[in-house]
Amino acid sequence: MNSNTRWQFNPFDQTQPLKKHESQVQPGLPRAQSLTELQGPQPNPVVRPTRPPVDRICKDVPFPLVQKLRIDELFDFRHGERINIDLLVHHLKNEGRLADSTWRHLLHQAKALLVQEPNIVPVSYGCTIVGDIHGQYYDLLTIFELGGPIGQQTYVFFVIST
C-alpha cells in the first residue's frame, strides 16, 4: 500500500469496515448503534398530490393556473403572428405554464429577431437602461410598471452571458 494514500474515515460510523487492529466488540461492552440503526426504517418518499390542497396556509394567495397556454391562444396567426403580450404577462404572473409547442415557437421567434439585430444599436434620448436581471420575471414586471408600458417607453437591456 502506498504511504501517501489518504483515507477518509469516520470513527463514529459503524457501517465502515474496521481496520485490522480493531476488534468488533470489546468484551463486556455493548456494540454502539449506527445513525441509520438509531433512526429506524425510513418512511416512503412524499407523494405530491396532483391537485392543489384545499386547506392552504395563505388562503388569499390564488392557486397557480393549471391550463397550459397553447400556441393558438397566444399568437394571432390571422394578423401576421402577433403575440398577445398582455395574455402572456398575465399567464406567467399567475404562475401558469406554456405548452411545449408554445414556448418552442416563442423562442424560435425571439432567436430569429435577435439574429437580425446588430451588435450596436443607436438609441434616442429618453430610454430606460436596465442591467442584467438574471431571469427574474417579477423584477422585469416591476421595471415595466415603474418605467412605463413597452409600447410607450424604449428599453435597453444589458444581458451578460457566459
Residue frames as a rotation matrix with the C-alpha (Angstrom) as fourth column:
MET 1
0.583 0.813 0.000 0.00
0.813 -0.583 0.000 0.00
0.000 0.000 -1.000 0.00
ASN 2
-0.120 -0.583 0.804 1.21
0.524 -0.725 -0.447 3.49
0.843 0.367 0.393 -0.86
SER 3
-0.374 -0.082 -0.924 2.01
0.917 -0.181 -0.355 5.54
-0.138 -0.980 0.143 2.25
ASN 4
-0.997 -0.006 -0.083 0.83
-0.009 -0.985 0.175 8.74
-0.082 0.175 0.981 0.51
THR 5
-0.443 0.896 -0.026 -2.73
0.348 0.198 0.916 7.45
0.826 0.397 -0.399 0.27
ARG 6
-0.902 0.243 0.356 -5.13
-0.431 -0.527 -0.733 9.40
0.010 -0.814 0.580 2.49
TRP 7
-0.637 0.711 -0.299 -8.20
0.597 0.700 0.392 7.64
0.488 0.071 -0.870 3.79
GLN 8
-0.427 0.633 0.646 -11.44
-0.660 -0.706 0.256 9.30
0.618 -0.317 0.720 4.73
PHE 9
-0.468 0.244 -0.850 -12.50
0.496 0.868 -0.024 7.54
0.731 -0.433 -0.527 7.91
ASN 10
-0.038 0.540 0.841 -15.19
-0.689 -0.624 0.369 8.49
0.724 -0.565 0.396 10.37
PRO 11
-0.899 -0.408 -0.159 -14.58
-0.186 0.684 -0.705 6.65
0.396 -0.605 -0.691 13.66
PHE 12
-0.620 0.727 0.297 -18.25
-0.489 -0.061 -0.870 7.07
-0.614 -0.684 0.393 14.64
ASP 13
0.136 0.666 -0.733 -19.63
-0.988 0.150 -0.047 5.41
0.078 0.730 0.678 11.50
GLN 14
-0.089 -0.112 0.990 -20.34
-0.520 0.852 0.050 1.77
-0.849 -0.511 -0.134 12.31
THR 15
0.861 0.478 0.172 -21.04
-0.101 0.493 -0.864 0.92
-0.498 0.727 0.472 8.66
GLN 16
0.482 -0.766 -0.424 -17.43
-0.803 -0.193 -0.564 1.45
0.350 0.613 -0.708 7.57
PRO 17
0.688 -0.266 -0.675 -15.19
0.246 0.961 -0.127 -1.62
0.683 -0.079 0.726 7.72
LEU 18
0.918 -0.389 0.079 -12.92
-0.182 -0.234 0.955 -1.91
-0.353 -0.891 -0.285 10.72
LYS 19
0.267 -0.914 -0.307 -9.15
-0.868 -0.090 -0.488 -1.79
0.418 0.397 -0.817 10.42
LYS 20
0.143 -0.258 -0.956 -7.22
-0.031 0.964 -0.264 -4.97
0.989 0.067 0.130 11.05
HIS 21
-0.782 -0.580 -0.228 -6.11
0.200 0.112 -0.973 -3.99
0.590 -0.807 0.029 14.54
GLU 22
-0.556 0.661 0.504 -9.64
-0.827 -0.500 -0.256 -3.02
0.082 -0.559 0.825 15.67
SER 23
-0.955 0.293 0.048 -11.86
0.278 0.940 -0.199 -5.65
-0.103 -0.176 -0.979 17.16
GLN 24
-0.397 0.890 0.225 -15.59
0.367 -0.071 0.928 -5.88
0.842 0.450 -0.298 16.50
VAL 25
0.643 0.632 0.433 -16.74
-0.235 -0.376 0.896 -5.66
0.729 -0.678 -0.093 20.11
GLN 26
-0.518 -0.798 0.308 -14.66
-0.547 0.032 -0.837 -5.34
0.658 -0.602 -0.453 23.22
PRO 27
-0.413 0.374 -0.830 -15.54
0.538 0.836 0.109 -7.95
0.735 -0.401 -0.547 25.81
GLY 28
-0.426 0.348 -0.835 -18.17
0.871 -0.093 -0.483 -6.75
-0.246 -0.933 -0.264 28.28
LEU 29
-0.653 0.203 -0.730 -19.17
-0.165 -0.978 -0.124 -3.62
-0.739 0.039 0.672 26.26
PRO 30
0.308 0.815 0.490 -22.29
0.483 0.310 -0.819 -3.42
-0.820 0.489 -0.298 24.09
ARG 31
-0.531 -0.435 0.727 -21.89
0.840 -0.156 0.520 -2.55
-0.113 0.887 0.448 20.42
ALA 32
-0.531 0.318 -0.785 -22.74
-0.079 -0.941 -0.328 1.07
-0.844 -0.112 0.525 19.57
GLN 33
0.247 0.705 0.665 -25.54
0.744 0.301 -0.596 1.56
-0.621 0.642 -0.450 17.06
SER 34
-0.786 -0.461 0.411 -25.05
0.617 -0.539 0.574 3.45
-0.043 0.705 0.708 13.83
LEU 35
-0.783 0.483 -0.392 -27.10
-0.377 -0.869 -0.320 6.50
-0.495 -0.103 0.863 13.00
THR 36
-0.503 0.621 -0.601 -29.16
-0.666 0.165 0.728 4.57
0.551 0.766 0.331 10.45
GLU 37
-0.548 0.299 -0.781 -29.94
0.486 0.874 -0.007 1.92
0.680 -0.383 -0.625 13.06
LEU 38
-0.817 0.216 -0.534 -30.99
0.421 -0.410 -0.809 4.57
-0.394 -0.886 0.244 15.58
GLN 39
-0.727 0.547 -0.415 -33.27
-0.648 -0.745 0.155 6.30
-0.225 0.381 0.897 13.08
GLY 40
-0.215 0.661 0.719 -35.06
0.017 0.739 -0.674 3.08
-0.977 -0.132 -0.170 12.24
PRO 41
-0.275 0.154 0.949 -36.80
0.904 0.378 0.201 2.37
-0.328 0.913 -0.243 8.95
GLN 42
-0.906 -0.108 -0.410 -37.08
-0.022 -0.954 0.299 5.37
-0.423 0.279 0.862 6.66
PRO 43
0.082 0.997 0.002 -40.55
0.052 -0.003 -0.999 6.45
-0.995 0.082 -0.052 5.52
ASN 44
0.036 0.039 0.999 -41.52
0.963 0.267 -0.045 6.26
-0.268 0.963 -0.027 1.87
PRO 45
-0.919 -0.382 0.095 -40.91
0.392 -0.870 0.300 9.41
-0.032 0.313 0.949 -0.17
VAL 46
-0.395 0.789 -0.471 -43.62
-0.012 -0.516 -0.856 12.03
-0.919 -0.333 0.213 -0.01
VAL 47
-0.487 0.359 0.796 -46.18
0.871 0.272 0.410 11.62
-0.069 0.893 -0.445 -2.77
ARG 48
-0.904 0.137 -0.405 -47.23
-0.123 -0.990 -0.062 15.02
-0.410 -0.006 0.912 -4.09
PRO 49
-0.011 0.967 0.256 -50.93
0.406 0.238 -0.882 15.43
-0.914 0.094 -0.395 -4.81
THR 50
-0.536 -0.137 0.833 -51.90
0.844 -0.067 0.532 16.06
-0.018 0.988 0.152 -8.40
ARG 51
0.327 0.676 0.660 -54.37
0.532 -0.709 0.463 18.76
0.781 0.200 -0.592 -7.36
PRO 52
-0.541 -0.512 0.667 -53.59
-0.231 -0.672 -0.703 21.69
0.809 -0.534 0.245 -5.07
PRO 53
-0.722 0.277 -0.635 -54.59
0.674 0.493 -0.551 21.13
0.160 -0.825 -0.542 -1.45
VAL 54
0.206 0.897 0.391 -57.89
0.581 -0.434 0.689 22.58
0.788 0.085 -0.610 -0.33
ASP 55
0.901 0.059 -0.430 -56.61
0.416 -0.402 0.816 23.66
-0.125 -0.914 -0.387 3.08
ARG 56
0.233 -0.826 0.514 -53.95
0.596 -0.296 -0.746 26.30
0.768 0.481 0.423 2.37
ILE 57
-0.234 -0.415 -0.879 -51.85
0.948 -0.299 -0.111 28.31
-0.217 -0.859 0.463 4.80
CYS 58
-0.797 -0.019 -0.604 -52.21
-0.058 -0.992 0.108 31.56
-0.602 0.121 0.789 2.83
LYS 59
-0.153 0.852 0.501 -55.82
0.738 0.436 -0.515 31.50
-0.657 0.291 -0.695 1.72
ASP 60
0.566 0.380 -0.732 -55.58
-0.077 -0.859 -0.506 34.88
-0.821 0.343 -0.457 -0.01
VAL 61
-0.484 -0.766 -0.423 -52.94
-0.610 -0.051 0.791 33.61
-0.628 0.641 -0.442 -2.48
PRO 62
0.541 0.754 -0.373 -54.64
-0.794 0.311 -0.522 32.28
-0.278 0.578 0.767 -5.61
PHE 63
0.460 -0.316 0.830 -53.86
0.211 0.947 0.243 28.83
-0.862 0.064 0.502 -6.96
PRO 64
-0.618 -0.681 -0.393 -51.42
-0.317 -0.241 0.917 28.65
-0.719 0.692 -0.067 -9.90
LEU 65
0.252 0.684 -0.684 -53.05
-0.930 -0.024 -0.367 28.36
-0.268 0.729 0.630 -13.31
VAL 66
0.080 -0.151 0.985 -53.42
-0.133 0.978 0.160 24.72
-0.988 -0.144 0.059 -14.27
GLN 67
0.824 0.328 0.462 -54.15
0.390 0.262 -0.883 25.05
-0.410 0.908 0.088 -18.00
LYS 68
-0.307 -0.952 0.015 -51.04
0.566 -0.170 0.807 25.37
-0.765 0.256 0.591 -20.17
LEU 69
0.265 0.346 -0.900 -51.15
-0.392 -0.815 -0.428 28.27
-0.881 0.466 -0.080 -22.60
ARG 70
0.290 -0.070 0.955 -51.50
0.700 0.696 -0.162 26.93
-0.653 0.715 0.250 -26.15
ILE 71
-0.725 -0.683 0.089 -49.91
0.518 -0.455 0.724 28.43
-0.454 0.571 0.684 -29.24
ASP 72
-0.427 0.633 0.646 -53.28
0.678 -0.248 0.692 29.30
0.598 0.733 -0.323 -30.81
GLU 73
0.610 0.625 -0.488 -54.27
0.790 -0.427 0.440 31.23
0.067 -0.653 -0.754 -27.67
LEU 74
0.175 -0.659 -0.732 -51.06
0.528 -0.564 0.635 33.26
-0.831 -0.498 0.249 -27.52
PHE 75
-0.823 -0.543 -0.165 -50.48
0.116 -0.445 0.888 34.08
-0.555 0.712 0.430 -31.18
ASP 76
0.377 0.890 -0.257 -52.89
-0.131 -0.223 -0.966 35.67
-0.917 0.398 0.033 -33.65
PHE 77
-0.478 -0.616 0.626 -51.99
0.457 0.434 0.777 33.96
-0.750 0.657 0.074 -36.91
ARG 78
0.429 0.696 0.576 -54.62
0.882 -0.184 -0.434 35.95
-0.196 0.694 -0.693 -38.84
HIS 79
0.996 -0.066 0.066 -52.62
-0.055 -0.986 -0.156 39.16
0.076 0.152 -0.986 -38.34
GLY 80
0.454 -0.889 -0.067 -49.04
-0.328 -0.097 -0.940 38.08
0.828 0.448 -0.336 -39.01
GLU 81
0.175 -0.363 -0.915 -48.31
0.662 0.732 -0.164 36.00
0.729 -0.577 0.368 -35.90
ARG 82
-0.154 -0.170 0.973 -48.80
-0.467 -0.856 -0.223 38.87
0.871 -0.488 0.052 -33.48
ILE 83
-0.560 -0.122 -0.819 -48.28
0.573 0.657 -0.490 37.84
0.598 -0.744 -0.298 -29.89
ASN 84
0.546 0.763 0.347 -50.76
0.103 -0.472 0.876 38.78
0.831 -0.443 -0.336 -27.18
ILE 85
-0.495 -0.857 0.144 -48.30
0.019 -0.176 -0.984 40.31
0.869 -0.484 0.104 -24.69
ASP 86
-0.262 0.452 0.853 -50.98
-0.902 -0.429 -0.050 41.09
0.343 -0.782 0.520 -22.09
LEU 87
0.795 0.574 -0.195 -52.15
-0.496 0.801 0.335 37.48
0.349 -0.170 0.922 -22.05
LEU 88
0.292 -0.778 -0.557 -48.58
0.324 0.628 -0.707 36.17
0.900 0.026 0.436 -21.76
VAL 89
-0.620 -0.518 0.589 -47.74
-0.312 -0.526 -0.791 38.54
0.720 -0.674 0.165 -18.88
HIS 90
0.116 0.764 0.635 -50.97
-0.970 -0.050 0.238 37.68
0.214 -0.643 0.735 -17.05
HIS 91
0.814 0.225 -0.535 -50.47
-0.222 0.972 0.071 33.94
0.536 0.061 0.842 -17.55
LEU 92
-0.004 -0.912 -0.410 -46.85
0.401 0.374 -0.836 33.92
0.916 -0.168 0.364 -16.33
LYS 93
-0.528 -0.131 0.839 -47.60
-0.569 -0.679 -0.464 36.32
0.631 -0.723 0.283 -13.46
ASN 94
0.366 0.748 0.553 -50.18
-0.931 0.285 0.229 33.82
0.013 -0.599 0.801 -12.19
GLU 95
-0.331 -0.689 0.644 -47.58
-0.688 0.644 0.335 31.00
-0.646 -0.332 -0.687 -12.36
GLY 96
0.776 0.622 0.100 -49.08
-0.344 0.551 -0.761 29.49
-0.528 0.556 0.641 -15.50
ARG 97
-0.251 -0.848 0.467 -47.09
0.060 0.468 0.882 27.27
-0.966 0.249 -0.066 -17.80
LEU 98
0.049 0.174 -0.983 -46.68
-0.936 -0.335 -0.106 27.20
-0.348 0.926 0.147 -21.55
ALA 99
0.878 0.227 0.422 -47.35
-0.045 0.916 -0.399 24.20
-0.477 0.331 0.814 -23.75
ASP 100
0.042 -0.943 0.330 -44.21
0.470 0.310 0.826 22.76
-0.882 0.120 0.456 -25.36
SER 101
-0.004 -0.011 1.000 -45.16
0.996 -0.086 0.003 23.96
0.086 0.996 0.011 -28.83
THR 102
0.898 0.400 0.184 -45.86
0.379 -0.915 0.141 27.46
0.224 -0.057 -0.973 -27.45
TRP 103
0.693 -0.672 -0.260 -42.53
-0.158 -0.494 0.855 28.06
-0.703 -0.551 -0.449 -25.74
ARG 104
-0.124 -0.741 0.660 -40.63
0.683 0.419 0.598 26.49
-0.720 0.525 0.454 -28.64
HIS 105
0.287 0.316 0.904 -42.36
0.907 -0.394 -0.150 28.82
0.309 0.863 -0.400 -31.11
LEU 106
0.993 0.096 -0.073 -41.78
0.118 -0.899 0.422 31.79
-0.025 -0.428 -0.903 -28.80
LEU 107
0.345 -0.937 -0.054 -38.05
0.049 -0.039 0.998 31.02
-0.937 -0.347 0.033 -28.51
HIS 108
-0.119 -0.341 0.932 -37.77
0.926 0.301 0.228 30.43
-0.358 0.891 0.280 -32.27
GLN 109
0.652 0.429 0.625 -39.31
0.637 -0.757 -0.146 33.86
0.410 0.493 -0.767 -32.94
ALA 110
0.913 -0.351 -0.208 -37.07
-0.096 -0.681 0.726 35.54
-0.397 -0.643 -0.656 -30.35
LYS 111
0.057 -0.939 0.339 -33.97
0.422 0.330 0.845 33.94
-0.905 0.095 0.415 -31.84
ALA 112
0.054 0.026 0.998 -34.94
0.997 -0.048 -0.053 34.99
0.047 0.999 -0.028 -35.37
LEU 113
0.898 0.328 0.293 -35.50
0.313 -0.945 0.099 38.56
0.310 0.003 -0.951 -34.17
LEU 114
0.747 -0.647 -0.154 -32.25
-0.126 -0.364 0.923 38.77
-0.653 -0.670 -0.354 -32.19
VAL 115
0.013 -0.748 0.663 -30.17
0.762 0.437 0.478 37.37
-0.648 0.499 0.575 -35.07
GLN 116
0.356 0.211 0.910 -31.39
0.849 -0.480 -0.221 40.24
0.390 0.852 -0.350 -37.27
GLU 117
0.993 0.062 -0.103 -30.38
0.105 -0.863 0.493 42.89
-0.058 -0.501 -0.864 -34.71
PRO 118
0.354 -0.922 0.157 -26.93
0.008 -0.165 -0.986 44.50
0.935 0.351 -0.051 -34.99
ASN 119
-0.089 -0.505 -0.859 -24.41
0.894 0.340 -0.293 44.48
0.440 -0.793 0.421 -32.12
ILE 120
-0.820 -0.197 -0.537 -24.55
0.424 -0.840 -0.338 48.25
-0.385 -0.505 0.773 -31.71
VAL 121
-0.021 0.907 0.420 -27.89
0.951 -0.111 0.288 49.99
0.308 0.405 -0.861 -31.82
PRO 122
-0.854 -0.194 0.482 -28.31
0.093 -0.970 -0.225 53.77
0.511 -0.148 0.846 -31.80
VAL 123
-0.159 0.785 -0.598 -30.70
0.978 0.209 0.015 54.75
0.136 -0.583 -0.801 -29.01
SER 124
-0.041 0.229 0.973 -32.51
0.215 -0.949 0.232 58.03
0.976 0.219 -0.011 -28.75
TYR 125
-0.908 -0.277 0.315 -32.54
-0.185 -0.410 -0.893 60.12
0.377 -0.869 0.321 -25.60
GLY 126
-0.227 0.861 0.455 -35.26
-0.971 -0.238 -0.035 59.24
0.078 -0.450 0.890 -23.10
CYS 127
0.211 0.266 -0.941 -34.85
-0.288 0.936 0.200 55.49
0.934 0.229 0.274 -22.90
THR 128
0.676 0.015 0.737 -34.73
-0.726 0.182 0.663 53.30
-0.124 -0.983 0.134 -19.80
ILE 129
-0.074 -0.796 -0.601 -31.50
-0.620 0.509 -0.597 51.34
0.781 0.328 -0.532 -19.40
VAL 130
0.787 0.401 0.469 -31.84
-0.617 0.531 0.581 48.08
-0.016 -0.746 0.665 -17.49
GLY 131
-0.333 -0.935 0.126 -28.98
-0.941 0.338 0.021 45.91
-0.063 -0.111 -0.992 -16.21
ASP 132
-0.578 0.050 -0.815 -28.94
-0.244 0.942 0.231 42.13
0.779 0.332 -0.532 -16.25
ILE 133
0.046 0.705 0.708 -31.95
-0.972 -0.131 0.194 40.89
0.229 -0.697 0.679 -14.26
HIS 134
-0.828 -0.542 0.144 -30.73
-0.561 0.805 -0.193 37.26
-0.011 -0.240 -0.971 -14.23
GLY 135
-0.721 0.552 -0.419 -34.05
0.137 0.707 0.694 35.81
0.679 0.443 -0.585 -15.36
GLN 136
-0.799 0.455 -0.393 -36.10
0.431 -0.020 -0.902 37.33
-0.418 -0.890 -0.180 -12.54
TYR 137
-0.493 0.675 0.549 -39.54
0.717 -0.042 0.696 37.64
0.493 0.737 -0.463 -14.14
TYR 138
0.497 0.743 -0.449 -41.19
0.867 -0.395 0.305 39.58
0.050 -0.541 -0.840 -11.32
ASP 139
-0.167 -0.632 -0.757 -38.32
0.451 -0.732 0.511 42.10
-0.877 -0.256 0.407 -11.37
LEU 140
-0.895 -0.124 0.427 -38.97
0.445 -0.235 0.864 42.56
-0.007 0.964 0.265 -15.09
LEU 141
0.022 0.983 0.181 -42.66
0.858 -0.111 0.501 43.22
0.513 0.144 -0.846 -14.40
THR 142
0.431 0.074 -0.899 -41.73
0.725 -0.622 0.296 45.79
-0.537 -0.780 -0.322 -11.75
ILE 143
-0.655 -0.719 -0.232 -39.41
0.378 -0.579 0.723 47.53
-0.654 0.386 0.651 -14.22
PHE 144
-0.700 0.458 0.548 -42.24
0.554 -0.137 0.821 47.74
0.451 0.879 -0.158 -16.76
GLU 145
0.365 0.862 -0.353 -44.65
0.905 -0.238 0.354 49.05
0.221 -0.448 -0.866 -14.11
LEU 146
0.257 -0.340 -0.905 -42.22
0.549 -0.719 0.426 51.77
-0.795 -0.606 0.002 -12.99
GLY 147
-0.685 -0.704 -0.188 -40.81
0.221 -0.447 0.867 52.69
-0.694 0.552 0.462 -16.39
GLY 148
-0.113 0.722 -0.683 -43.98
-0.794 -0.478 -0.374 52.54
-0.597 0.500 0.628 -18.45
PRO 149
0.663 0.476 0.578 -45.58
-0.077 0.811 -0.580 50.12
-0.745 0.339 0.574 -20.92
ILE 150
-0.139 -0.789 0.598 -43.45
0.563 0.434 0.703 48.52
-0.815 0.435 0.384 -23.61
GLY 151
0.169 0.265 0.949 -45.12
0.981 -0.144 -0.134 50.34
0.101 0.953 -0.284 -26.50
GLN 152
0.924 0.274 0.268 -44.77
0.249 -0.961 0.123 53.78
0.291 -0.047 -0.956 -24.89
GLN 153
0.665 -0.737 0.123 -41.26
-0.586 -0.412 0.698 53.51
-0.463 -0.536 -0.706 -23.42
THR 154
0.594 -0.581 -0.557 -38.00
-0.354 0.433 -0.829 52.41
0.722 0.690 0.051 -25.04
TYR 155
0.824 -0.325 0.464 -35.95
-0.353 0.344 0.870 49.93
-0.443 -0.881 0.169 -23.01
VAL 156
0.275 -0.817 -0.507 -32.31
-0.624 0.250 -0.740 48.93
0.731 0.520 -0.441 -23.42
PHE 157
0.946 0.070 0.318 -31.39
-0.288 0.634 0.717 45.67
-0.151 -0.770 0.620 -21.66
PHE 158
-0.054 -0.984 -0.168 -27.83
-0.938 0.108 -0.330 44.68
0.343 0.139 -0.929 -20.86
VAL 159
0.940 0.324 0.110 -27.58
-0.341 0.903 0.259 40.91
-0.015 -0.281 0.959 -20.79
ILE 160
-0.080 -0.992 0.094 -24.38
-0.995 0.085 0.048 39.35
-0.056 -0.090 -0.994 -19.57
SER 161
0.932 0.361 -0.002 -23.94
-0.360 0.928 -0.100 35.81
-0.034 0.094 0.995 -20.82
THR 162
0.048 -0.948 0.314 -21.08
-0.700 0.192 0.687 33.40
-0.712 -0.253 -0.655 -20.49
